[in-house]
Amino acid sequence: MGPKKKAKAPKKTKEELEEERRLQEEQEARLRAEEEKRIEEARLKREAEAARRREENAKNRAAELAHLALEHEEAKHDLEAKAVRLAELLRAQKEAKDWDNYLACQPRPDAQVEGDMNSFLNSWQLDTATLELELPAVTAACESATEVMEDLTFVAANACATNNDPLRAQCARFISRLQELVIKKVDLTTAHILQYADEYADLSPTTSNSTNSSRGEVKLASASPNTGWVQLGLWVNLLAKGSSRNKRVEFSELGVNVDLPKAVITQSLALRVTRWPFDAFSSLSERGSDVALGGVFTLELLAVPSPPKRARGWIMREVPDAREQLKRLHYPLDGMVISAAVPIKVSITLPKDVLYAPTSFIRAGSAELPRIGWWDVTRLRWEEEGVTDVLFQEETNSFEITPQGARLVEPALPQLKALREEAKPPGELLTRLARAGIDLCPPLEMKYEVDEEKQTTRSDFVPKLKILEDRVIDEIASVVAGFEITDGNGNAHINGTAATRWPGAVGNSKQIVFSVKEMSWPYMTDDNEGNQQQAGEDEVINIATSAASVLVLAEVDEEASGGCVKFRLDRKGDSDTETTMKPREGDTEAVDGEEEDIYDTHVHLRRALDEISSPDARDRMDNSHVLFELTLQKMLRLLRLLSYSQPSALHEEEAATSAAELTTEPDIKAKEPHDVVSDHATQEGGEASAVSIESS
């Protein structure tokens, strides 16, 4: 028999089902109430914790502002004393320089004195009115004016380094005016020679620079006597004559040769070549980033006035309108087919005191060449179209900061010999270096932009606020006698890089991160023992032999005393060398379970470093030479290393980047070109020159 079937459970009654549903609903309601109570308690706890944190932060913030104000008041006396000491030294320096100029009977005006410059300009205008027409006298006068322009350029650079904007604007105004006057003087001289070209052609070869009256040609050339900076050459073809070949015009005094097509020499016209040591054109360009190196070379074709008429002992000359005294011609000339026009070939010797880095790539396997451009007067920019067949023949060819100024140490090139012989003001040194082809300063539009929203980014760099950068430079100068300063990216395996420790600071114009490392005694190597000097005489910066690097964050705090800038050390940098290679998202992220104290800040970097400074380092900083600090401040303000030495966005494997030390000389290698030969289709107002590519 099979198993017995189980008896079915009795069916629940309606009342039982209702009771079960009621019990279940009560349980669910109880659970919901408990959950709501738990959520409410958690919310109240969070709010209480947030209120406690706000209250604690407010107290910490108040304490921070109070101790910043106290620190500012405590340091005010020392800063005022240092300012007085610096003013006395600067006054003594100026008196000594003025006395030396007086003993040397220096004829040039003082570029810093507006009255002297106005008198010089007035005398130049009078000289232009009573024009000396001999080319050597004109080039000599223009040379004296360019020397004054150079003085003004140096003064403007120093004014930029000291944030003296009115003086800088004054120098720029005088430079522009002098450039106009020297160009006007040369134009008037050229117009006079063209007007009386027949008389120059009548001169014998012994009295003229170079004349061949039998062929109806006049050739004059002159270079300024002392420096050779100003050059002027003029060739006049008085008689239009047929020719079956091209004409080479050689200005041996200037190192310039010009090959003119036969279509040009069949007409009566003039050729003028000039060379100026200044670039008066690049500043006119609104969006162009090119500047001329080595000055500007100008090649122009000019119209010759109608020849004079002679009758019964009288000579009648046509007097041109004042606005048309010098008429420039377009090339190709009128009547010529543009496509069939033969280019004008020019060979020039480049200045030997300028370095021309290769800036254009022709093809694979070929050498890079400098760029040759001409100034387009209509578009107001440098153009390269029309310059072909460039042949470049070249020959093979660090700063020391002291209280007396800055001196170039490397590269030890013959072109830069004058910059290595003696210390010069930072503005003068960097200006001369830029003129020689080593431009280390950022563009002017980046240098003077103060508004954060108007600052121009360049190669993904965000310039720091001027108030922040100037303040950090001042503080760095006050501690550099005892600490080595780097950009904080050379110690990635020890402290972490600036980009990983405070990643937001790289693109933040209100924050600057750098690294400090005490130069422990002995902080000079044995090789330099013979060059050591007593503290307070010359500050010598060398690589530290020990001590650890510490990152410093400088940031703008509009409520802080003493200049709205505060400094904070990376307190957690040494606690965990393993975790520092990993980016930390915020300032308050914990290391080893601890939270960083963001209120441990200081008004002055020196005060922030006191607790990690040795007595020897503090003594060196106390005895630091104020003139040395001033020279360093000027150099850093002109170079703007704090804005343009920022690291790019780092990947984890790229975190260990090399340090860019303030004391390291740039490794610059270049070859000096001497001759450039190019075929140039000349256009009206076209100035040919070597043009540099914008560097990052």
C-alpha positions as CSV (number, residue, x, y, z in Angstrom):
1,M,0.0,0.0,0.0
2,G,1.3,3.5,-0.7
3,P,2.1,6.1,1.9
4,K,-0.8,7.9,3.5
5,K,-1.5,11.4,2.2
6,K,-0.8,14.2,4.6
7,A,-3.7,16.0,5.9
8,K,-4.1,19.5,4.5
9,A,-3.6,22.5,6.9
10,P,-6.7,24.1,7.9
11,K,-7.5,27.1,5.9
12,K,-7.0,30.4,7.7
13,T,-10.0,32.3,8.5
14,K,-10.6,35.9,7.4
15,E,-9.9,37.2,10.9
16,E,-6.5,35.4,11.0
17,L,-5.4,36.9,7.7
18,E,-6.5,40.3,8.8
19,E,-4.5,39.9,12.0
20,E,-1.3,38.8,10.2
21,R,-1.6,41.8,7.8
22,R,-2.0,44.1,10.8
23,L,1.0,42.7,12.6
24,Q,3.1,43.0,9.4
25,E,2.1,46.7,8.9
26,E,2.9,47.5,12.5
27,Q,6.3,45.9,12.1
28,E,7.0,47.9,8.9
29,A,5.9,51.1,10.5
30,R,8.1,50.5,13.5
31,L,11.1,49.8,11.2
32,R,10.4,53.0,9.2
33,A,10.2,55.0,12.3
34,E,13.4,53.6,13.6
35,E,15.1,54.3,10.2
36,E,13.8,57.9,10.2
37,K,14.9,58.4,13.7
38,R,18.4,57.0,12.8
39,I,18.6,59.3,9.8
40,E,17.5,62.3,11.8
41,E,20.0,61.6,14.5
42,A,22.8,61.3,11.9
43,R,21.7,64.6,10.3
44,L,21.7,66.3,13.6
45,K,25.1,64.9,14.4
46,R,26.5,66.0,11.1
47,E,25.1,69.5,11.6
48,A,26.5,69.7,15.0
49,E,29.9,68.5,13.7
50,A,29.8,71.0,10.9
51,A,28.9,73.8,13.3
52,R,31.7,72.7,15.5
53,R,34.1,72.7,12.6
54,R,32.9,76.1,11.4
55,E,33.4,77.5,14.9
56,E,36.8,75.9,15.2
57,N,37.8,77.1,11.7
58,A,36.6,80.6,12.6
59,K,38.7,80.6,15.7
60,N,41.8,79.2,13.8
61,R,41.3,81.8,11.1
62,A,41.0,84.6,13.7
63,A,44.2,83.3,15.4
64,E,45.9,83.1,12.0
65,L,45.1,86.7,11.1
66,A,46.1,87.8,14.5
67,H,49.5,86.2,14.4
68,L,50.0,87.3,10.8
69,A,49.4,90.9,11.9
70,L,51.7,90.5,14.9
71,E,54.4,89.1,12.7
72,H,54.0,91.9,10.3
73,E,54.4,94.5,13.0
74,E,57.4,92.7,14.5
75,A,59.2,92.6,11.1
76,K,58.3,96.2,10.1
77,H,61.2,97.8,12.0
78,D,63.8,95.4,10.4
79,L,62.3,96.0,6.9
80,E,62.4,99.8,7.4
81,A,66.0,99.7,8.6
82,K,67.0,97.6,5.6
83,A,65.2,100.0,3.2
84,V,67.1,102.9,4.7
85,R,70.4,101.0,4.4
86,L,69.6,100.2,0.8
87,A,68.7,103.8,0.0
88,E,72.0,105.0,1.4
89,L,74.0,102.5,-0.7
90,L,72.1,103.4,-3.8
91,R,72.7,107.1,-3.2
92,A,76.4,106.5,-2.8
93,Q,76.5,104.4,-6.0
94,K,74.8,107.2,-8.0
95,E,77.1,109.9,-6.6
96,A,80.2,107.8,-7.5
97,K,78.8,107.1,-11.0
98,D,78.0,110.8,-11.6
99,W,81.5,111.8,-10.5
100,D,83.1,109.3,-12.8
101,N,80.9,110.7,-15.7
102,Y,81.9,114.2,-14.8
103,L,85.6,113.3,-14.8
104,A,85.3,111.5,-18.1
105,C,83.5,114.6,-19.6
106,Q,80.7,112.3,-20.7
107,P,78.7,114.2,-23.4
108,R,75.7,112.0,-23.3
109,P,72.7,113.1,-21.3
110,D,71.6,111.3,-18.1
111,A,68.9,109.0,-19.5
112,Q,67.0,109.1,-16.1
113,V,66.7,112.9,-16.1
114,E,63.8,114.1,-18.2
115,G,65.2,117.6,-18.5
116,D,68.5,116.4,-19.9
117,M,66.7,114.2,-22.4
118,N,64.5,117.1,-23.5
119,S,67.5,119.3,-24.0
120,F,69.2,116.5,-26.1
121,L,66.1,116.1,-28.3
122,N,65.9,119.9,-28.8
123,S,69.5,120.0,-29.9
124,W,68.9,117.1,-32.3
125,Q,66.0,118.9,-33.9
126,L,68.2,122.0,-34.4
127,D,70.9,119.8,-35.9
128,T,68.3,118.4,-38.3
129,A,67.3,121.9,-39.3
130,T,70.9,122.9,-40.0
131,L,71.8,119.6,-41.7
132,E,75.4,118.4,-42.1
133,L,75.3,116.7,-45.4
134,E,78.4,114.6,-45.3
135,L,77.7,111.0,-44.8
136,P,80.4,110.4,-42.1
137,A,79.1,113.3,-40.1
138,V,75.5,112.0,-40.4
139,T,76.4,108.4,-39.3
140,A,78.5,109.7,-36.4
141,A,75.6,111.9,-35.2
142,C,73.2,109.0,-35.6
143,E,75.6,106.8,-33.6
144,S,75.6,109.2,-30.7
145,A,71.8,109.1,-30.8
146,T,71.7,105.3,-30.8
147,E,74.1,105.3,-27.8
148,V,71.6,107.5,-25.9
149,M,68.8,105.0,-27.0
150,E,70.9,102.2,-25.5
151,D,71.2,104.1,-22.2
152,L,67.4,104.7,-22.3
153,T,66.8,100.9,-22.9
154,F,69.0,100.0,-19.9
155,V,67.2,102.5,-17.7
156,A,63.8,101.2,-18.9
157,A,64.9,97.6,-18.1
158,N,65.9,98.7,-14.6
159,A,62.7,100.6,-14.1
160,C,60.8,97.5,-15.1
161,A,62.8,95.5,-12.5
162,T,61.9,98.1,-9.8
163,N,58.2,98.5,-10.9
164,N,58.8,102.1,-11.8
165,D,56.2,102.3,-14.6
166,P,56.3,106.1,-15.1
167,L,60.1,106.0,-15.7
168,R,59.7,103.1,-18.1
169,A,57.0,104.9,-20.1
170,Q,59.2,108.0,-20.2
171,C,62.1,106.0,-21.6
172,A,59.9,104.4,-24.2
173,R,58.6,107.8,-25.3
174,F,62.2,109.2,-25.7
175,I,63.4,106.1,-27.5
176,S,60.5,106.4,-30.0
177,R,61.2,110.0,-30.6
178,L,64.9,109.5,-31.1
179,Q,64.2,106.7,-33.6
180,E,62.0,109.1,-35.6
181,L,64.7,111.8,-35.5
182,V,67.6,109.6,-36.7
183,I,65.5,108.1,-39.5
184,K,64.4,111.6,-40.5
185,K,67.9,112.9,-40.6
186,V,69.1,110.1,-42.8
187,D,66.1,110.6,-45.1
188,L,66.9,114.3,-45.4
189,T,70.5,113.6,-46.2
190,T,69.5,111.0,-48.8
191,A,67.0,113.5,-50.4
192,H,69.7,116.1,-50.6
193,I,72.3,113.8,-52.2
194,L,69.7,112.7,-54.8
195,Q,68.8,116.3,-55.5
196,Y,72.4,117.2,-56.1
197,A,73.6,113.8,-57.5
198,D,75.0,115.5,-60.6
199,E,77.4,117.5,-58.4
200,Y,78.6,114.3,-56.6
201,A,79.1,112.7,-60.0
202,D,81.3,115.6,-61.1
203,L,83.6,115.0,-58.1
204,S,86.9,113.2,-58.8
205,P,87.4,109.8,-57.3
206,T,89.8,111.3,-54.7
207,T,87.2,113.5,-53.2
208,S,84.2,111.2,-53.4
209,N,83.7,108.0,-51.6
210,S,83.3,106.1,-54.9
211,T,82.4,107.9,-58.1
212,N,82.4,107.0,-61.8
213,S,81.2,110.0,-63.7
214,S,81.9,108.5,-67.1
215,R,79.2,106.0,-66.5
216,G,76.9,108.4,-64.7
217,E,77.0,106.6,-61.4
218,V,77.4,107.8,-57.8
219,K,78.3,105.5,-54.9
220,L,78.6,106.7,-51.3
221,A,78.9,104.6,-48.1
222,S,79.7,105.3,-44.5
223,A,79.6,103.4,-41.2
224,S,79.6,105.0,-37.8
225,P,83.2,105.5,-36.5
226,N,83.1,104.0,-33.1
227,T,80.7,101.0,-33.0
228,G,79.7,100.6,-36.7
229,W,76.2,100.2,-35.5
230,V,74.8,102.8,-38.0
231,Q,75.5,102.1,-41.7
232,L,74.4,104.0,-44.8
233,G,75.1,103.2,-48.4
234,L,73.8,105.0,-51.5
235,W,74.2,104.1,-55.2
236,V,72.7,106.5,-57.8
237,N,72.2,105.6,-61.5
238,L,71.9,109.0,-63.2
239,L,71.8,107.8,-66.8
240,A,69.3,105.1,-68.0
241,K,71.3,102.8,-70.2
242,G,70.9,99.4,-71.8
243,S,72.7,96.5,-70.4
244,S,72.9,92.8,-71.3
245,R,73.8,91.7,-67.8
246,N,73.1,92.3,-64.1
247,K,74.8,94.9,-62.1
248,R,76.6,94.2,-58.8
249,V,76.8,97.1,-56.4
250,E,79.5,96.5,-53.7
251,F,79.6,98.4,-50.5
252,S,82.8,97.0,-49.2
253,E,82.8,99.5,-46.2
254,L,79.5,97.9,-45.0
255,G,80.0,94.3,-46.0
256,V,77.0,94.5,-48.3
257,N,76.7,93.4,-52.0
258,V,73.6,93.8,-54.1
259,D,73.0,92.2,-57.5
260,L,70.5,94.3,-59.5
261,P,68.7,92.8,-62.5
262,K,69.3,94.5,-65.9
263,A,65.7,95.6,-65.9
264,V,66.6,97.9,-62.9
265,I,69.8,99.4,-64.1
266,T,68.2,100.4,-67.4
267,Q,66.3,103.1,-65.5
268,S,67.4,106.2,-63.6
269,L,67.0,105.4,-59.9
270,A,68.9,105.0,-56.7
271,L,69.6,102.1,-54.3
272,R,69.9,102.8,-50.6
273,V,71.0,100.3,-47.9
274,T,70.9,101.2,-44.2
275,R,71.4,99.2,-41.1
276,W,70.1,100.3,-37.7
277,P,70.9,98.6,-34.3
278,F,67.3,99.0,-33.2
279,D,64.1,97.4,-34.2
280,A,61.4,100.1,-34.6
281,F,58.9,97.9,-36.3
282,S,58.1,94.8,-34.2
283,S,56.5,96.9,-31.5
284,L,53.9,98.1,-34.1
285,S,52.6,94.6,-34.7
286,E,49.4,93.9,-32.9
287,R,49.5,90.1,-33.0
288,G,52.9,89.3,-34.3
289,S,55.3,87.4,-32.1
290,D,58.5,87.9,-34.3
291,V,61.2,90.3,-33.5
292,A,64.4,91.2,-35.4
293,L,67.8,90.0,-34.1
294,G,70.9,92.0,-34.8
295,G,69.1,95.2,-35.8
296,V,67.3,95.9,-39.1
297,F,68.8,96.0,-42.6
298,T,66.9,98.1,-45.1
299,L,67.1,97.8,-48.9
300,E,65.2,100.4,-50.9
301,L,64.8,101.5,-54.5
302,L,64.4,105.3,-54.7
303,A,63.3,107.6,-57.5
304,V,65.8,110.2,-58.7
305,P,64.6,113.7,-59.2
306,S,64.6,115.2,-62.6
307,P,68.1,116.4,-63.7
308,P,68.8,120.1,-63.5
309,K,68.7,122.4,-66.5
310,R,71.7,124.5,-67.3
311,A,71.4,127.7,-69.3
312,R,73.6,130.8,-69.5
313,G,75.5,129.9,-66.3
314,W,72.3,129.2,-64.4
315,I,71.4,125.9,-62.9
316,M,67.7,125.3,-62.4
317,R,66.6,122.4,-60.2
318,E,63.1,121.2,-59.5
319,V,62.2,121.5,-55.9
320,P,60.0,118.6,-54.8
321,D,57.2,118.8,-52.4
322,A,58.2,118.3,-48.8
323,R,56.1,115.2,-48.6
324,E,57.7,113.7,-51.7
325,Q,61.3,114.5,-51.0
326,L,62.1,110.8,-50.9
327,K,59.9,108.6,-53.2
328,R,60.2,104.9,-52.7
329,L,59.6,102.6,-55.6
330,H,57.9,99.2,-55.7
331,Y,59.6,96.2,-57.1
332,P,58.8,94.9,-59.7
333,L,58.9,98.3,-61.2
334,D,56.0,99.8,-63.2
335,G,55.8,98.1,-66.6
336,M,57.5,94.9,-65.5
337,V,55.7,91.6,-65.5
338,I,55.6,90.3,-61.9
339,S,56.0,86.6,-62.8
340,A,59.0,87.4,-65.0
341,A,60.7,89.7,-62.6
342,V,64.2,88.6,-61.6
343,P,64.8,88.7,-57.8
344,I,67.3,91.1,-56.3
345,K,70.1,89.3,-54.7
346,V,71.6,90.6,-51.4
347,S,74.7,89.4,-49.6
348,I,75.2,90.9,-46.1
349,T,77.7,90.3,-43.3
350,L,75.8,89.8,-40.1
351,P,76.9,91.6,-36.9
352,K,79.6,89.5,-35.1
353,D,78.3,90.2,-31.6
354,V,74.9,88.6,-32.2
355,L,74.0,84.9,-32.0
356,Y,71.5,83.7,-34.6
357,A,69.9,80.4,-33.6
358,P,68.5,78.3,-36.4
359,T,64.8,78.9,-36.6
360,S,63.6,77.2,-39.8
361,F,63.7,73.6,-41.1
362,I,64.2,73.2,-44.9
363,R,64.0,69.5,-45.5
364,A,65.1,66.2,-43.9
365,G,68.9,65.9,-43.7
366,S,69.5,69.6,-44.3
367,A,70.7,72.2,-41.9
368,E,68.3,74.6,-40.1
369,L,68.6,78.3,-41.1
370,P,67.7,81.6,-39.5
371,R,64.5,83.1,-40.8
372,I,64.8,86.1,-43.0
373,G,61.8,88.4,-43.2
374,W,60.7,91.8,-44.4
375,W,58.4,94.3,-42.8
376,D,55.0,94.7,-44.4
377,V,54.0,98.4,-43.9
378,T,50.4,97.7,-44.8
379,R,49.8,94.6,-42.6
380,L,52.2,95.8,-39.9
381,R,53.9,92.5,-39.4
382,W,57.0,90.6,-40.5
383,E,56.5,88.5,-43.7
384,E,58.7,85.9,-45.3
385,E,57.0,85.5,-48.7
386,G,59.3,86.6,-51.5
387,V,62.5,85.7,-49.7
388,T,64.0,82.7,-51.5
389,D,67.3,80.9,-52.0
390,V,68.7,81.7,-48.6
391,L,72.3,80.7,-48.3
392,F,73.7,80.7,-44.8
393,Q,77.5,80.5,-44.2
394,E,78.4,80.1,-40.6
395,E,81.5,79.7,-38.6
396,T,81.9,77.5,-35.5
397,N,82.1,79.5,-33.1
398,S,75.1,81.2,-16.0
399,F,75.1,84.3,-14.3
400,E,77.1,85.5,-11.3
401,I,75.2,87.8,-9.0
402,T,77.1,90.1,-6.7
403,P,76.3,93.4,-4.9
404,Q,77.9,95.2,-7.9
405,G,75.5,93.6,-10.4
406,A,75.2,90.5,-12.6
407,R,77.9,89.0,-14.9
408,L,77.6,86.4,-17.6
409,V,79.6,83.3,-16.9
410,E,78.5,80.9,-19.7
411,P,78.4,80.6,-22.6
412,A,82.0,81.7,-22.9
413,L,81.6,82.8,-26.6
414,P,83.8,85.6,-28.1
415,Q,80.6,87.4,-29.1
416,L,79.7,87.7,-25.5
417,K,83.1,88.7,-24.2
418,A,82.0,92.2,-23.1
419,L,79.2,90.6,-21.0
420,R,81.7,88.4,-19.1
421,E,84.3,91.0,-18.2
422,E,82.5,93.0,-15.6
423,A,79.3,93.1,-13.6
424,K,76.4,95.1,-15.0
425,P,72.9,96.0,-13.8
426,P,70.5,93.1,-14.5
427,G,68.4,95.1,-16.9
428,E,71.5,96.1,-19.0
429,L,72.9,92.5,-19.0
430,L,69.6,90.9,-20.1
431,T,69.0,93.6,-22.7
432,R,72.5,93.1,-24.1
433,L,72.0,89.3,-24.1
434,A,68.7,89.7,-25.9
435,R,70.3,91.9,-28.5
436,A,73.0,89.2,-28.9
437,G,70.3,86.6,-29.7
438,I,69.8,85.1,-26.2
439,D,66.4,86.5,-25.1
440,L,65.6,85.2,-21.6
441,C,62.8,87.6,-20.7
442,P,59.1,87.0,-21.4
443,P,57.2,89.3,-23.8
444,L,56.3,92.8,-22.5
445,E,52.5,92.1,-22.7
446,M,53.0,89.3,-20.2
447,K,55.3,91.3,-18.0
448,Y,53.0,94.2,-17.3
449,E,49.6,92.5,-17.2
450,V,48.2,92.8,-13.7
451,D,44.6,91.9,-14.1
452,E,44.1,88.2,-13.5
453,E,41.4,87.9,-16.0
454,K,43.4,89.7,-18.7
455,Q,46.6,87.8,-18.4
456,T,47.7,86.0,-21.5
457,T,48.4,82.3,-21.4
458,R,51.4,81.1,-23.4
459,S,52.2,77.4,-24.0
460,D,49.6,76.5,-21.3
461,F,51.4,78.7,-18.7
462,V,49.3,80.9,-16.4
463,P,51.4,83.9,-15.2
464,K,51.2,84.6,-11.5
465,L,49.7,87.8,-10.2
466,K,52.2,90.6,-10.2
467,I,51.6,91.4,-6.5
468,L,52.2,87.7,-5.6
469,E,55.3,87.3,-7.8
470,D,56.9,90.5,-6.6
471,R,56.3,89.6,-2.9
472,V,57.7,86.1,-3.3
473,I,60.8,87.4,-5.1
474,D,61.4,89.8,-2.2
475,E,61.1,87.0,0.3
476,I,63.3,84.7,-1.7
477,A,66.0,87.4,-1.9
478,S,65.9,87.7,1.9
479,V,66.7,84.0,2.6
480,V,68.8,83.0,-0.4
481,A,72.0,83.6,1.6
482,G,71.1,80.6,3.7
483,F,68.9,78.5,1.5
484,E,69.0,77.0,-2.0
485,I,65.8,77.8,-3.9
486,T,64.5,75.5,-6.7
487,D,61.1,75.0,-8.4
488,G,60.5,72.0,-6.3
489,N,60.4,69.4,-9.1
490,G,63.9,67.9,-8.7
491,N,63.2,65.9,-5.5
492,A,60.2,63.8,-6.6
493,H,61.5,60.7,-4.9
494,I,62.1,62.5,-1.6
495,N,59.4,65.1,-1.0
496,G,57.1,64.8,-4.0
497,T,56.9,67.4,-6.8
498,A,55.2,70.8,-6.6
499,A,52.7,69.6,-9.2
500,T,51.7,66.5,-7.1
501,R,51.8,68.1,-3.6
502,W,49.7,71.1,-4.5
503,P,48.4,70.2,-8.0
504,G,46.0,73.2,-8.1
505,A,48.9,75.7,-7.8
506,V,50.3,75.0,-11.3
507,G,47.5,76.7,-13.1
508,N,46.5,79.1,-10.3
509,S,47.7,82.7,-10.7
510,K,47.2,83.2,-6.9
511,Q,49.6,80.4,-5.7
512,I,53.3,79.7,-6.2
513,V,55.1,76.6,-5.0
514,F,58.8,76.3,-4.7
515,S,61.4,74.4,-2.7
516,V,63.9,75.5,-0.1
517,K,67.0,73.6,1.1
518,E,69.4,74.9,3.7
519,M,73.0,75.3,2.5
520,S,74.7,73.5,5.4
521,W,78.2,74.4,6.3
522,P,80.6,73.9,4.5
523,Y,78.3,75.2,1.7
524,M,81.2,75.9,-0.7
525,T,83.2,73.2,-2.5
526,D,86.9,72.8,-2.1
527,D,87.4,74.0,-5.7
528,N,86.0,77.4,-4.8
529,E,87.7,77.9,-1.4
530,G,90.1,80.5,-3.0
531,N,87.1,82.6,-4.0
532,Q,85.3,82.7,-0.6
533,Q,84.7,86.1,0.8
534,Q,83.5,87.3,4.1
535,A,79.8,87.3,4.8
536,G,78.2,90.6,3.9
537,E,80.7,91.3,1.1
538,D,79.7,88.9,-1.7
539,E,77.0,86.3,-1.6
540,V,78.0,83.2,-3.4
541,I,75.3,80.6,-4.2
542,N,76.4,77.0,-4.5
543,I,74.8,73.6,-4.2
544,A,74.1,72.6,-0.7
545,T,75.9,69.6,0.7
546,S,73.2,68.3,3.1
547,A,69.8,69.1,4.7
548,A,66.4,68.2,3.2
549,S,64.3,70.1,0.7
550,V,61.0,71.5,1.9
551,L,58.2,72.7,-0.3
552,V,56.7,76.1,0.3
553,L,53.3,77.3,-0.8
554,A,52.9,81.1,-1.2
555,E,49.3,82.3,-1.8
556,V,47.3,85.4,-2.0
557,D,45.2,86.1,1.1
558,E,43.4,89.5,0.8
559,E,42.7,89.6,4.5
560,A,46.3,88.9,5.6
561,S,48.5,91.7,6.9
562,G,51.8,92.7,5.3
563,G,50.9,92.6,1.6
564,C,48.1,90.1,1.3
565,V,50.5,87.2,0.8
566,K,51.2,84.3,3.2
567,F,53.6,81.4,3.3
568,R,53.1,77.8,4.4
569,L,55.6,74.9,4.6
570,D,54.9,71.4,3.6
571,R,54.8,69.9,7.1
572,K,53.9,66.4,5.7
573,G,56.6,66.3,3.1
574,D,59.0,64.2,5.2
575,S,56.5,62.0,7.0
576,D,55.8,59.5,4.2
577,T,58.2,59.3,1.3
578,E,56.1,56.6,-0.3
579,T,52.8,58.5,-0.5
580,T,54.3,61.7,-1.8
581,M,54.6,60.4,-5.3
582,K,50.8,60.0,-5.4
583,P,48.8,63.2,-6.1
584,R,46.9,64.5,-3.1
585,E,43.6,66.1,-4.1
586,G,43.3,68.8,-1.5
587,D,45.2,70.9,0.9
588,T,43.7,69.1,3.9
589,E,44.1,65.5,2.8
590,A,45.5,63.5,5.5
591,V,48.9,61.8,5.5
592,D,49.2,58.8,7.9
593,G,45.8,59.5,9.2
594,E,46.7,63.1,10.2
595,E,45.1,66.3,8.9
596,E,47.3,69.1,7.6
597,D,47.1,72.4,9.5
598,I,46.3,74.9,6.8
599,Y,46.4,77.8,9.3
600,D,50.1,77.4,10.1
601,T,51.1,80.3,7.9
602,H,53.5,83.3,8.0
603,V,53.7,86.7,6.6
604,H,57.4,86.4,5.9
605,L,59.3,83.4,4.4
606,R,62.2,84.1,6.8
607,R,59.9,83.7,9.8
608,A,58.5,80.5,8.4
609,L,62.0,79.0,7.9
610,D,63.3,80.1,11.4
611,E,62.2,76.8,13.0
612,I,64.1,74.7,10.5
613,S,67.1,77.0,10.1
614,S,70.4,76.2,11.7
615,P,72.2,79.0,13.6
616,D,74.7,79.3,10.8
617,A,72.0,79.8,8.2
618,R,70.3,82.4,10.3
619,D,73.6,84.2,10.7
620,R,74.2,84.3,7.0
621,M,70.7,85.6,6.3
622,D,71.2,88.3,9.0
623,N,74.4,89.4,7.3
624,S,73.2,89.2,3.7
625,H,74.3,92.2,1.6
626,V,71.3,94.3,0.7
627,L,72.7,95.3,-2.7
628,F,73.1,91.6,-3.5
629,E,69.4,91.1,-2.6
630,L,68.4,94.1,-4.8
631,T,70.4,92.7,-7.8
632,L,68.7,89.3,-7.4
633,Q,65.3,90.9,-7.1
634,K,65.8,92.8,-10.3
635,M,67.0,89.7,-12.1
636,L,64.1,87.5,-11.0
637,R,61.5,90.2,-11.9
638,L,62.9,90.5,-15.4
639,L,63.2,86.7,-15.9
640,R,59.9,85.9,-14.3
641,L,61.0,82.4,-13.4
642,L,58.2,82.0,-10.9
643,S,55.6,82.2,-13.7
644,Y,57.4,80.5,-16.6
645,S,59.3,77.7,-14.8
646,Q,56.1,75.9,-13.9
647,P,55.9,72.2,-14.7
648,S,53.4,70.9,-17.2
649,A,50.6,68.6,-16.1
650,L,52.6,65.6,-14.8
651,H,51.7,62.0,-15.4
652,E,52.6,59.6,-12.6
653,E,55.6,58.2,-14.4
654,E,56.8,61.7,-15.2
655,A,56.6,63.0,-11.6
656,A,60.4,63.0,-11.1
657,T,61.3,66.0,-13.2
658,S,64.6,67.9,-13.0
659,A,64.9,70.9,-10.7
660,A,65.2,74.3,-12.4
661,E,67.4,76.1,-9.8
662,L,67.5,79.9,-9.6
663,T,71.3,79.7,-9.4
664,T,71.8,77.5,-12.5
665,E,73.1,79.1,-15.6
666,P,71.1,78.3,-18.9
667,D,72.8,75.7,-21.1
668,I,72.7,77.7,-24.3
669,K,74.7,76.6,-27.3
670,A,74.6,78.4,-30.7
671,K,76.8,79.0,-33.7
672,E,77.4,82.4,-35.0
673,P,76.4,83.1,-38.6
674,H,78.4,85.7,-40.5
675,D,77.1,85.9,-44.0
676,V,73.5,85.6,-45.3
677,V,72.9,85.6,-49.0
678,S,69.3,85.7,-50.2
679,D,67.2,86.6,-53.2
680,H,64.7,89.2,-52.1
681,A,61.9,90.6,-54.2
682,T,62.0,94.0,-52.6
683,Q,58.7,95.8,-51.9
684,E,58.2,99.3,-50.7
685,G,59.3,99.8,-47.2
686,G,60.6,96.3,-47.0
687,E,63.1,95.8,-44.2
688,A,65.0,92.5,-44.3
689,S,66.3,91.1,-41.0
690,A,66.8,87.9,-39.2
691,V,63.6,87.2,-37.3
692,S,63.3,85.0,-34.2
693,I,60.6,82.5,-33.6
694,E,58.6,83.1,-30.4
695,S,60.1,80.9,-27.7
696,S,58.3,79.2,-24.9
